[in-house]
Amino acid sequence: MKNKKIRVAWIIPNLFCYLMFIGFSTFIVLNAEGLQEISRLNTWVFAMIILFLISIFGSYRIWGWIKEGRI
């Protein structure tokens, strides 16, 4: 039972990161023209790339821990 609680405690924030990525990506697509006008499009795209990489790395770590039997 302990492992399942720890698993959920790690998976929920990781899912939240993916939801943030989807939400912010939608925001960028809908407001790309305005962000380009105020010269912030590059900053938002860079932030989205970093958020995506963090989400992927988190998923990989969780998967590795589950495979090792740590969680």
FENGIRA-V225529 format. One record per pair of residues at least 12 apart in sequence whose ideal C-beta (glycine too) atoms are under 7 Angstrom apart, sorted by the first residue. I is the first residue (numbers start at 0). GAP is how many residues later the second one is. Records with the same first field share a line. If there is no record, write none. Layout:
I=GAP  GAP
This chain:
2=68
5=65
6=59  64
9=52  61
10=51
13=41  44  45  48
16=34  37  38  41
17=37
19=31
20=27  30  31  34
23=24
24=23
27=16  17  20
